[in-house]
Structure formats: C-alpha cells, structure tokens
Amino acid sequence: MEVKAKEKAIKCRHHPSRDAYAVCQKYSTGYCEECFRSEACHCSNPKAYCDYRLQCMIWAMCEQGMD
C-alpha cells in the first residue's frame, strides 16, 4: 500500500483563509487572486538575484506596474 504525503496548500499572506493564486517560489509567499491583482502583491526583494525570476508572475506584474 502506497502512502502519499498530503501537500499543504500555500495560503495568501494577507488572507490566510484563501488559497494562493500566485506564489513566490523563492520565499514561498502566497497571494490570493484579489491581492495578486492589487498593490498588495509585490516582489519581496526585487533587486536580489532569484533563480525563479524569469518564470515569476509576481515579479512580472511588479515590473509592469513600475512604468
């Protein structure tokens, strides 16, 4: 019999009752869809090197908003 570990869903950092819509892979910080589409969502450290930068939705949204 195979036993699988349950994966714990990452929650929104501002709304802990909501599942994350977007997650920072470096810091495991989650944002629900409402926060992701608002100013509440931001890259925790946009100047630091990040292995996940090119695939990061959070960083991309921050870059678009910095015009």
Secondary structure, 3 states (H helix, E strand, C coil): CCCCCCCCCCEECCCCCCECCEEECCCCEEECHHHHCCCCCCCCCCCCCCCCHHHCHHHHHHHHHCC
